[in-house]
Amino acid sequence: MSNYVANTTDFFQSTKNSDYKAIGQPKISLDFYVYPNFADAVQVSGLWRVIVFANSSALHPAGWTLEFWEKGADGSVAWDSGALAPNVSGGPSGNPGYVDSPVYGYVLTTGEMSHTFSAGNTLEVEITVNTGSTVDLRIWYDSPFYPSRLVLPTTGHATVSGVSTLDVNGTARTVFYPLWGPDQRKVVMRALVTDPFGGYDIFAVRVQVTDPTGRVVVSNSTMQRKVGSSFTFENLYEYVLPYSSDALKGNYSVLVSVVDNNGEVQFKTFGYYDPFVEYGSAQFAIGTQFTVIVKLTSFSSQPLGGALVAFYASSLPVASGTAGPDGTLNITLFTGEYVAKVWWQGVLVSERNLTLMNSTELSIFAEVFDPTFVFKSDLGDPVQGVMALVTFPNGSTGNLPYFSDVDGAVKLLQQPEGSFSILAFYEGVQVANVTVAANLSPPPSNASFPLPGPFFVSTRIFRLVVDVTDSAGSPLPNVTVIVRASGLGGGRVLDAGISGPDGVVKFSLPVGDYQLRVEYNGVYWLSYVSNVTTVPVDLNSNQSVGISLADVPPPIWATIGFWLIVIPVLLLVTLLVLVLVRRRRAPTRGT
């Protein structure tokens, strides 16, 4: 058994190399290791072939065996195909697979097999030929005369993974300017080429550049490898194109081609590379100046006067300005690709990728709108009179508070989308401290799109229901209920109401401690009746309070009307009694 390297980086030697089995030895085994190890994952799928050149001293049958392994750099076995009996073609006429004194080529073909080799590992193949001990045997390798080799069915090949253009400072950019100095007027073109077999398999990387008229200004020039080696998966190639101050203005096209060793063999054999050539492309511009009119409008169809606009090329700012009162700004730019950004009140409200070729009018609908915030009680009813202090998305606060209208709404004008911090008070009590995300998401495509909102703000404003009854438990109408804030301003009055026919009064109040003063004044049986009852309430949820007024109505015998009826009756009864008594005492006449 002998071990050899199947060096894929080298061509066959001019010498005739062979290994020999003498008479008396039954078989010979040769192991070949693919070198260099795979730079990236490689899938081999299909019919695997080994081509072997061999001869003996006489015609003799031979047994052929193949076995494949995937091995790590440390020799560890990651995969083993097991011993395989290949299909053998080649050899003496009429005796395929036999050996004879002339040197014959034998093609050993496996059945369908598929395996993916990991990056950093290698392929080992062992070829065993058994002719018995009666004849000798010689196997040839590493020779252009008898080129024993592997033929592996794999789609792995060199690929252009990316093409970019940079300035001389190494900054990626797609727009280059004629006004630069001669040391700066250079377009650096770089191509990232990957090959799972390693950099040695990359035969050539070439670049072609055409100007805006389609004329070829760089014709398949060789790019030089700047990063990478014979053993790396990724390799960076570079070509530098100087240009003059009067170079043709406009867009230039870059076409990069890569050919691996397989493609070069294809070219030498047939005179063309296809299909063993890969391409990558890019564009750059040598700029021409022109005017861009930028019109900025909010989604409320209002001009954004004072908005800041900036254009970036390759992440570098190239032009900026502030829109006038009508939201319009004129900017001078060069041909190229840009990112346009708009800030309103210090907040980024638009970011767009643009390709600008000539003078144009650019309309930008910025993410600015008129958000409406609706304040609702705990029951979901709109609340009028909420005082709101707002912190805007740019971190600033308004000079004056806002007050909700009859619909519970506070409407803000020309605001960027984002987070609004709202501190809300009702009747001097804090009822909310929240952050509301008021966003245009997904953003409308035009101003006529229905805008989002309103945005609801839940508050700690609760419903207090006061149910007033008389001493018998019946509803008591026309009772005045006064709400005072405990401990605030000496018990100042917050609200008041009069009970209806059902004896009920309803209040919307902020969270807090209150004193309910229930005042009853009325006439009952011609007597004036009054009652003042005070009840404390700790309001932290929607609740009902039942208040029963004692001595309303008072006992009937304690009323004027009662006595106005009773006294005449008593007088009449007394008079009748007196009359009856006098009659009984008077003498009888005639006696």
PLY file of the C-alpha trace (Angstrom):
ply
format ascii 1.0
element vertex 591
property float x
property float y
property float z
element edge 590
property int vertex1
property int vertex2
end_header
0.00 0.00 0.00
1.30 3.43 -0.92
0.00 6.92 -0.11
0.13 9.87 -2.52
-1.18 13.40 -2.83
-3.59 14.22 -5.63
-2.30 17.80 -5.92
-4.97 19.78 -7.71
-2.74 22.88 -7.87
-0.13 21.31 -10.15
0.02 19.95 -13.68
1.31 16.47 -14.48
5.07 16.00 -14.33
7.00 15.18 -17.47
8.40 12.01 -15.91
6.71 8.61 -15.85
5.85 7.80 -12.22
4.57 4.38 -11.24
4.18 1.98 -8.36
5.00 -1.72 -8.71
3.77 -5.05 -7.32
6.11 -7.95 -7.90
5.17 -11.60 -8.59
4.33 -13.32 -5.33
2.28 -10.35 -4.02
-1.49 -10.69 -4.55
-2.57 -7.05 -4.85
-1.60 -3.41 -4.73
-3.43 -0.53 -3.01
-2.80 3.16 -3.62
-4.31 5.99 -1.55
-4.58 9.49 -2.99
-5.41 12.53 -0.84
-6.90 15.57 -2.56
-4.75 18.61 -1.87
-5.27 21.37 -0.84
-8.14 20.62 1.53
-11.50 22.05 0.49
-11.76 25.77 1.24
-15.54 25.57 1.61
-18.27 22.95 1.59
-18.22 20.89 -1.63
-21.00 18.56 -2.71
-20.08 15.63 -4.94
-23.16 14.02 -6.43
-23.50 11.57 -9.31
-21.14 9.00 -10.82
-17.68 9.24 -9.26
-14.87 8.19 -11.60
-11.27 7.17 -11.11
-9.08 6.82 -14.19
-6.08 4.51 -13.71
-3.33 3.48 -16.12
-1.80 0.06 -15.42
0.04 -2.84 -17.08
1.40 -6.31 -16.27
3.80 -8.80 -17.80
0.99 -10.92 -19.29
-2.74 -10.97 -19.93
-4.48 -11.63 -16.64
-7.87 -10.90 -15.01
-7.91 -8.30 -12.24
-10.27 -7.36 -9.42
-10.87 -3.64 -8.86
-12.07 -2.00 -5.62
-12.64 1.64 -4.65
-13.21 3.25 -1.26
-13.68 6.93 -0.43
-13.30 8.82 2.86
-13.82 12.36 4.11
-10.99 13.17 6.49
-10.25 16.15 8.69
-6.94 17.99 8.79
-5.97 15.85 11.78
-6.69 12.63 9.89
-9.99 11.92 11.62
-12.62 10.14 9.52
-15.82 12.12 8.96
-17.33 9.78 6.35
-16.58 6.40 4.75
-18.21 5.12 1.58
-17.25 1.53 2.36
-15.60 -0.75 -0.17
-17.16 -0.36 -3.63
-17.04 -2.64 -6.65
-16.97 -0.14 -9.53
-18.03 -0.61 -13.11
-14.75 -1.10 -14.99
-14.20 -0.16 -18.63
-10.94 -0.23 -20.55
-8.23 -2.82 -20.95
-7.38 -5.28 -23.72
-9.90 -5.65 -26.52
-12.43 -8.33 -25.65
-11.20 -8.52 -22.06
-12.34 -5.37 -20.27
-10.81 -5.01 -16.85
-7.95 -7.43 -17.62
-4.32 -6.34 -17.40
-1.71 -7.02 -20.04
1.82 -5.99 -20.93
0.77 -2.82 -22.81
-0.30 0.10 -20.61
-4.09 0.53 -20.68
-6.35 3.15 -19.20
-9.17 1.91 -16.96
-12.25 3.96 -16.00
-13.62 2.91 -12.62
-17.16 4.27 -12.16
-19.23 4.08 -8.98
-22.98 3.97 -8.81
-24.90 7.15 -8.01
-23.43 8.66 -4.83
-23.83 12.01 -3.07
-21.82 13.47 -0.24
-21.00 16.99 0.96
-17.49 17.58 2.23
-17.04 20.20 4.95
-14.71 23.17 4.66
-11.19 22.30 5.78
-11.60 18.56 5.14
-10.29 16.50 2.24
-11.17 13.51 0.08
-9.15 10.29 0.20
-9.63 7.57 -2.41
-8.11 4.11 -2.20
-7.67 2.08 -5.41
-7.05 -1.63 -4.93
-6.11 -3.92 -7.84
-5.93 -7.68 -7.21
-4.29 -9.73 -9.96
-3.16 -12.59 -7.75
0.44 -13.48 -7.04
1.21 -15.07 -10.43
1.79 -11.81 -12.32
3.35 -8.51 -11.48
1.56 -5.17 -11.85
2.56 -1.55 -12.40
0.22 1.44 -11.83
1.08 4.78 -13.40
0.36 8.25 -12.02
1.41 11.91 -12.23
2.38 11.65 -15.85
1.06 13.36 -18.99
1.67 10.08 -20.79
-0.45 8.04 -18.38
-2.62 10.64 -16.55
-4.33 8.71 -13.77
-6.82 11.07 -12.13
-10.17 11.68 -10.38
-13.27 13.00 -12.12
-15.75 14.27 -9.50
-19.28 15.42 -10.40
-19.58 18.70 -8.47
-21.17 22.06 -9.20
-18.68 23.89 -6.99
-16.80 26.56 -8.94
-15.38 30.06 -8.79
-18.06 32.75 -8.47
-18.10 36.55 -8.46
-19.79 37.14 -5.10
-19.75 40.93 -5.30
-18.42 43.93 -7.23
-17.94 47.36 -5.66
-16.39 50.70 -6.53
-14.35 52.81 -4.10
-12.38 56.02 -4.07
-8.65 56.14 -3.41
-9.34 56.49 0.32
-11.06 53.11 0.36
-14.55 54.57 0.81
-17.27 52.76 -1.09
-19.01 55.12 -3.51
-20.80 55.08 -6.85
-20.39 58.74 -7.81
-16.98 60.20 -8.73
-16.42 63.86 -9.44
-14.36 65.52 -12.18
-13.50 68.46 -9.92
-11.28 66.29 -7.70
-7.50 66.55 -7.92
-5.50 64.16 -10.14
-4.51 61.98 -7.16
-8.20 61.56 -6.27
-9.55 60.97 -9.78
-9.39 57.18 -9.66
-12.09 54.53 -9.60
-11.02 51.51 -7.58
-12.96 48.42 -8.68
-12.97 45.40 -6.39
-14.40 41.95 -6.97
-14.95 39.36 -4.24
-14.38 35.95 -5.83
-15.18 32.76 -3.95
-14.13 29.22 -4.84
-14.85 26.18 -2.64
-11.65 24.51 -3.86
-9.48 27.48 -2.87
-7.80 30.41 -4.54
-5.55 28.16 -6.63
-8.62 27.14 -8.68
-9.18 30.75 -9.82
-7.44 30.93 -13.18
-8.20 34.54 -14.11
-10.37 37.48 -13.05
-10.90 40.14 -15.72
-12.79 43.44 -15.88
-14.47 45.33 -18.70
-15.72 48.94 -18.38
-18.02 50.76 -20.83
-18.73 54.48 -20.81
-22.17 56.19 -21.09
-22.07 55.83 -24.90
-21.41 52.07 -24.74
-17.77 52.44 -25.78
-15.39 49.98 -24.08
-12.78 51.92 -22.12
-11.30 48.89 -20.30
-11.23 45.67 -22.31
-10.96 42.46 -20.27
-8.01 43.65 -18.24
-6.65 41.33 -15.57
-7.53 42.18 -11.99
-4.87 41.60 -9.36
-5.47 39.58 -6.21
-5.11 41.84 -3.15
-6.49 39.63 -0.39
-6.48 35.83 -0.21
-4.23 32.94 -1.14
-4.17 29.59 -2.90
-5.97 28.07 0.05
-8.69 30.65 0.88
-12.34 30.52 -0.04
-12.67 34.31 -0.40
-10.27 36.25 -2.58
-10.37 39.99 -3.31
-9.29 41.27 -6.71
-8.72 44.89 -7.68
-8.36 47.13 -10.71
-7.75 50.91 -10.65
-9.12 53.14 -13.42
-7.75 56.72 -13.53
-9.94 59.35 -15.24
-9.35 62.92 -16.36
-11.14 66.11 -15.36
-12.82 66.18 -18.77
-13.89 62.52 -18.69
-17.24 61.78 -20.26
-19.97 62.47 -17.72
-22.63 59.88 -16.97
-23.04 56.24 -15.94
-20.31 53.65 -16.50
-20.88 49.89 -16.43
-18.47 47.39 -14.86
-18.48 43.72 -15.88
-16.21 41.28 -14.00
-15.64 37.73 -15.25
-13.96 34.83 -13.48
-12.69 31.60 -15.02
-11.52 28.68 -12.91
-9.11 25.94 -13.99
-11.98 23.93 -15.42
-12.96 26.88 -17.59
-9.43 27.32 -18.83
-9.31 23.65 -19.87
-12.62 24.23 -21.68
-11.07 27.19 -23.54
-7.93 25.32 -24.52
-10.00 22.39 -25.76
-12.85 24.16 -27.56
-11.80 27.81 -27.88
-14.51 29.25 -25.58
-15.21 29.46 -21.86
-18.96 28.92 -21.73
-20.48 27.55 -19.60
-17.47 27.67 -17.28
-17.34 31.43 -16.77
-19.13 33.54 -14.13
-19.93 37.26 -14.14
-20.62 40.08 -11.72
-21.50 43.69 -12.46
-21.67 47.16 -10.95
-22.16 50.76 -12.01
-20.56 54.07 -11.17
-21.04 57.61 -12.42
-18.67 60.40 -13.26
-20.98 63.20 -12.26
-22.78 65.90 -14.15
-24.35 68.76 -12.23
-28.03 69.59 -12.40
-30.75 71.12 -10.25
-33.22 69.09 -8.25
-36.35 70.87 -6.99
-37.47 69.25 -3.76
-41.08 69.79 -2.64
-41.84 68.72 0.91
-45.41 68.05 2.00
-46.92 66.52 5.10
-49.55 63.80 4.94
-51.97 66.51 5.90
-51.17 68.15 2.52
-49.37 71.07 4.18
-45.97 72.42 3.04
-43.09 71.71 5.41
-41.41 75.07 5.50
-38.21 74.95 7.56
-37.61 71.22 7.10
-33.97 70.16 6.76
-33.09 68.09 3.66
-29.79 66.26 3.08
-28.56 64.01 0.26
-26.03 61.25 0.95
-23.84 59.29 -1.46
-22.07 56.22 -0.08
-23.07 57.33 3.44
-21.36 60.70 2.96
-23.35 63.99 2.92
-23.00 65.75 -0.44
-25.70 68.46 -0.31
-28.19 69.88 2.19
-30.51 72.81 2.75
-33.63 74.13 4.48
-36.99 74.28 2.73
-38.63 77.66 2.32
-42.09 78.61 3.62
-43.72 76.82 0.68
-41.79 73.61 1.48
-39.59 73.96 -1.63
-35.80 73.67 -1.86
-33.45 73.79 -4.89
-30.31 71.63 -4.63
-27.49 71.13 -7.14
-26.40 67.49 -7.49
-24.37 65.20 -9.72
-25.59 62.15 -11.58
-25.66 59.19 -9.23
-27.38 57.23 -6.51
-28.41 58.99 -3.33
-30.22 58.62 -0.05
-32.47 61.62 0.61
-33.23 62.32 4.28
-35.69 64.86 5.71
-35.80 66.13 9.30
-38.76 67.98 10.80
-38.48 69.47 14.27
-35.27 67.47 14.71
-36.92 64.14 13.86
-36.09 62.06 10.77
-39.40 61.95 8.88
-38.35 60.57 5.48
-35.55 58.47 4.02
-35.56 57.45 0.35
-33.14 55.81 -2.08
-32.90 57.74 -5.34
-31.16 57.45 -8.69
-30.79 60.93 -10.20
-29.83 61.31 -13.83
-30.91 64.85 -14.74
-32.88 67.87 -13.57
-36.09 66.81 -11.91
-38.79 67.83 -9.47
-38.83 65.55 -6.47
-41.99 65.41 -4.33
-41.55 63.95 -0.88
-44.45 63.22 1.45
-42.77 63.30 4.84
-44.07 61.32 7.78
-45.67 64.40 9.31
-49.38 64.61 10.11
-51.99 66.14 12.46
-52.49 63.60 15.25
-55.59 63.74 17.44
-55.52 62.44 21.00
-58.85 61.61 22.65
-59.02 61.45 26.45
-61.44 58.90 27.82
-62.68 58.12 31.27
-62.34 54.71 32.81
-65.73 53.88 31.29
-64.56 54.92 27.82
-66.52 58.19 27.67
-64.79 61.25 26.16
-63.85 63.81 28.80
-63.95 67.56 28.19
-61.59 69.87 30.04
-58.59 67.58 30.46
-55.39 69.65 30.64
-52.55 67.94 28.76
-48.82 68.69 28.89
-47.16 67.13 25.83
-43.54 66.14 25.24
-43.03 65.78 21.47
-40.97 63.13 19.61
-38.00 65.50 19.38
-37.92 65.79 23.17
-39.30 69.34 23.39
-42.34 70.40 25.41
-45.04 72.85 24.43
-45.10 76.31 25.95
-48.78 76.04 26.85
-50.99 73.16 27.91
-53.71 71.77 25.69
-57.35 71.32 26.80
-59.66 68.63 25.46
-62.80 69.80 23.71
-66.37 68.57 24.02
-65.35 65.40 22.19
-62.46 64.82 24.58
-60.02 65.61 21.77
-56.74 67.51 21.61
-55.61 68.14 18.02
-51.95 68.79 17.24
-50.73 70.22 13.93
-47.74 69.29 11.76
-46.16 66.72 14.02
-43.61 64.02 13.12
-44.60 60.48 13.79
-43.16 58.99 16.94
-43.70 58.78 20.68
-45.63 61.50 22.49
-45.36 61.69 26.28
-48.59 63.04 27.79
-49.10 64.24 31.36
-52.83 64.83 31.90
-54.69 66.64 34.71
-58.39 66.91 35.43
-59.72 69.24 38.10
-56.12 69.75 39.19
-55.51 66.02 39.73
-53.08 63.97 37.65
-55.11 61.37 35.80
-52.61 60.05 33.19
-48.87 59.89 32.53
-48.43 57.84 29.37
-46.42 57.55 26.17
-48.44 57.15 22.99
-46.88 55.86 19.75
-48.50 57.92 17.02
-47.11 56.37 13.85
-47.89 56.29 10.18
-47.41 52.56 9.88
-47.69 51.40 7.22
-47.12 54.87 5.75
-49.69 56.06 3.23
-48.56 56.22 -0.38
-50.14 59.65 -0.87
-51.81 62.42 1.07
-55.34 61.28 0.26
-54.82 58.05 2.17
-56.88 57.96 5.39
-54.62 59.08 8.21
-54.33 56.97 11.37
-55.97 57.90 14.61
-57.42 59.17 16.71
-55.08 57.95 19.43
-56.88 57.22 22.68
-55.58 58.12 26.13
-57.16 56.30 29.05
-57.39 58.38 32.23
-58.05 57.78 35.89
-61.35 59.64 35.67
-64.14 57.59 37.22
-67.92 57.63 37.33
-69.42 58.36 40.77
-73.15 57.62 41.03
-74.90 59.07 44.12
-78.28 57.50 44.92
-80.26 59.59 47.45
-83.24 58.10 49.26
-85.52 59.21 52.10
-85.70 57.49 55.42
-88.17 54.98 53.96
-85.79 54.06 51.11
-87.74 55.84 48.37
-85.93 57.93 45.71
-85.56 61.51 46.80
-85.61 64.06 43.93
-84.43 67.68 43.95
-81.64 67.02 46.43
-78.44 69.04 45.98
-75.23 67.01 46.07
-72.00 68.99 46.40
-68.60 67.37 45.79
-65.67 68.81 47.70
-62.05 67.73 47.40
-60.77 66.58 50.75
-57.70 68.48 51.81
-57.34 70.39 48.50
-57.72 74.13 48.87
-59.65 73.81 52.09
-62.27 71.54 50.65
-63.00 73.48 47.47
-66.09 72.56 45.50
-65.33 70.47 42.40
-68.83 69.74 41.18
-72.49 69.81 42.19
-75.74 68.37 40.96
-79.43 67.89 41.76
-80.99 64.47 41.93
-83.62 63.59 39.38
-86.91 61.76 39.83
-84.96 58.59 40.49
-82.94 60.30 43.22
-79.69 59.79 41.26
-76.84 62.27 40.55
-73.87 61.28 38.35
-70.37 62.79 38.42
-67.12 62.27 36.44
-64.26 62.83 38.87
-60.52 62.23 38.96
-59.07 59.73 41.35
-58.96 61.07 44.91
-60.63 61.53 48.28
-63.86 63.52 48.40
-66.57 64.77 50.77
-70.12 64.50 49.47
-72.44 67.15 51.04
-76.10 66.26 50.50
-78.49 69.18 51.15
-82.24 68.70 51.31
-84.70 71.57 51.70
-88.45 71.12 51.38
-91.96 71.54 52.87
-93.76 68.63 54.38
-97.28 69.13 55.82
-96.72 72.87 55.87
-93.47 72.44 57.79
-90.06 73.47 56.41
-87.75 70.45 56.34
-83.95 70.55 55.82
-81.15 67.98 56.08
-77.41 68.20 55.51
-75.53 64.90 55.35
-71.78 64.57 54.69
-70.29 61.31 53.37
-66.53 60.67 52.65
-65.65 58.83 49.42
-62.30 57.33 48.39
-62.64 57.25 44.60
-60.21 54.92 42.78
-62.68 53.07 40.58
-66.15 53.48 39.15
-68.57 53.19 42.06
-72.03 53.97 43.42
-72.79 55.53 46.77
-76.21 55.23 48.42
-77.16 58.00 50.88
-80.33 57.80 52.99
-81.46 61.06 54.65
-82.65 60.63 58.23
-85.90 62.36 59.28
-86.86 63.05 55.71
-89.78 63.19 55.83
-90.13 64.04 59.58
-92.80 62.39 61.80
-96.19 63.69 60.75
-97.11 64.75 64.28
-94.14 67.12 64.19
-95.55 69.13 61.28
-97.57 72.34 61.26
-100.09 70.89 58.87
-100.76 68.04 61.23
-101.54 70.40 64.10
-103.60 72.72 61.92
-105.88 69.79 61.37
-105.74 68.33 64.84
-106.31 71.56 66.89
-109.69 72.48 65.29
-110.85 68.93 65.78
-109.82 69.07 69.44
-111.59 72.40 69.93
-114.78 71.06 68.34
-114.70 67.94 70.45
-114.15 70.03 73.60
-117.05 72.28 72.74
-119.39 69.32 72.20
-118.35 67.83 75.50
-119.06 71.08 77.31
-122.49 71.35 75.73
-123.43 67.84 76.72
-122.25 68.36 80.26
-124.24 71.57 80.64
-127.42 69.94 79.38
-127.16 67.18 81.88
-126.83 69.68 84.73
-129.69 72.07 83.77
-133.11 71.75 85.97
-136.23 70.42 84.39
-138.92 73.04 83.77
-142.35 72.76 85.56
-141.15 70.96 88.59
0 1
1 2
2 3
3 4
4 5
5 6
6 7
7 8
8 9
9 10
10 11
11 12
12 13
13 14
14 15
15 16
16 17
17 18
18 19
19 20
20 21
21 22
22 23
23 24
24 25
25 26
26 27
27 28
28 29
29 30
30 31
31 32
32 33
33 34
34 35
35 36
36 37
37 38
38 39
39 40
40 41
41 42
42 43
43 44
44 45
45 46
46 47
47 48
48 49
49 50
50 51
51 52
52 53
53 54
54 55
55 56
56 57
57 58
58 59
59 60
60 61
61 62
62 63
63 64
64 65
65 66
66 67
67 68
68 69
69 70
70 71
71 72
72 73
73 74
74 75
75 76
76 77
77 78
78 79
79 80
80 81
81 82
82 83
83 84
84 85
85 86
86 87
87 88
88 89
89 90
90 91
91 92
92 93
93 94
94 95
95 96
96 97
97 98
98 99
99 100
100 101
101 102
102 103
103 104
104 105
105 106
106 107
107 108
108 109
109 110
110 111
111 112
112 113
113 114
114 115
115 116
116 117
117 118
118 119
119 120
120 121
121 122
122 123
123 124
124 125
125 126
126 127
127 128
128 129
129 130
130 131
131 132
132 133
133 134
134 135
135 136
136 137
137 138
138 139
139 140
140 141
141 142
142 143
143 144
144 145
145 146
146 147
147 148
148 149
149 150
150 151
151 152
152 153
153 154
154 155
155 156
156 157
157 158
158 159
159 160
160 161
161 162
162 163
163 164
164 165
165 166
166 167
167 168
168 169
169 170
170 171
171 172
172 173
173 174
174 175
175 176
176 177
177 178
178 179
179 180
180 181
181 182
182 183
183 184
184 185
185 186
186 187
187 188
188 189
189 190
190 191
191 192
192 193
193 194
194 195
195 196
196 197
197 198
198 199
199 200
200 201
201 202
202 203
203 204
204 205
205 206
206 207
207 208
208 209
209 210
210 211
211 212
212 213
213 214
214 215
215 216
216 217
217 218
218 219
219 220
220 221
221 222
222 223
223 224
224 225
225 226
226 227
227 228
228 229
229 230
230 231
231 232
232 233
233 234
234 235
235 236
236 237
237 238
238 239
239 240
240 241
241 242
242 243
243 244
244 245
245 246
246 247
247 248
248 249
249 250
250 251
251 252
252 253
253 254
254 255
255 256
256 257
257 258
258 259
259 260
260 261
261 262
262 263
263 264
264 265
265 266
266 267
267 268
268 269
269 270
270 271
271 272
272 273
273 274
274 275
275 276
276 277
277 278
278 279
279 280
280 281
281 282
282 283
283 284
284 285
285 286
286 287
287 288
288 289
289 290
290 291
291 292
292 293
293 294
294 295
295 296
296 297
297 298
298 299
299 300
300 301
301 302
302 303
303 304
304 305
305 306
306 307
307 308
308 309
309 310
310 311
311 312
312 313
313 314
314 315
315 316
316 317
317 318
318 319
319 320
320 321
321 322
322 323
323 324
324 325
325 326
326 327
327 328
328 329
329 330
330 331
331 332
332 333
333 334
334 335
335 336
336 337
337 338
338 339
339 340
340 341
341 342
342 343
343 344
344 345
345 346
346 347
347 348
348 349
349 350
350 351
351 352
352 353
353 354
354 355
355 356
356 357
357 358
358 359
359 360
360 361
361 362
362 363
363 364
364 365
365 366
366 367
367 368
368 369
369 370
370 371
371 372
372 373
373 374
374 375
375 376
376 377
377 378
378 379
379 380
380 381
381 382
382 383
383 384
384 385
385 386
386 387
387 388
388 389
389 390
390 391
391 392
392 393
393 394
394 395
395 396
396 397
397 398
398 399
399 400
400 401
401 402
402 403
403 404
404 405
405 406
406 407
407 408
408 409
409 410
410 411
411 412
412 413
413 414
414 415
415 416
416 417
417 418
418 419
419 420
420 421
421 422
422 423
423 424
424 425
425 426
426 427
427 428
428 429
429 430
430 431
431 432
432 433
433 434
434 435
435 436
436 437
437 438
438 439
439 440
440 441
441 442
442 443
443 444
444 445
445 446
446 447
447 448
448 449
449 450
450 451
451 452
452 453
453 454
454 455
455 456
456 457
457 458
458 459
459 460
460 461
461 462
462 463
463 464
464 465
465 466
466 467
467 468
468 469
469 470
470 471
471 472
472 473
473 474
474 475
475 476
476 477
477 478
478 479
479 480
480 481
481 482
482 483
483 484
484 485
485 486
486 487
487 488
488 489
489 490
490 491
491 492
492 493
493 494
494 495
495 496
496 497
497 498
498 499
499 500
500 501
501 502
502 503
503 504
504 505
505 506
506 507
507 508
508 509
509 510
510 511
511 512
512 513
513 514
514 515
515 516
516 517
517 518
518 519
519 520
520 521
521 522
522 523
523 524
524 525
525 526
526 527
527 528
528 529
529 530
530 531
531 532
532 533
533 534
534 535
535 536
536 537
537 538
538 539
539 540
540 541
541 542
542 543
543 544
544 545
545 546
546 547
547 548
548 549
549 550
550 551
551 552
552 553
553 554
554 555
555 556
556 557
557 558
558 559
559 560
560 561
561 562
562 563
563 564
564 565
565 566
566 567
567 568
568 569
569 570
570 571
571 572
572 573
573 574
574 575
575 576
576 577
577 578
578 579
579 580
580 581
581 582
582 583
583 584
584 585
585 586
586 587
587 588
588 589
589 590
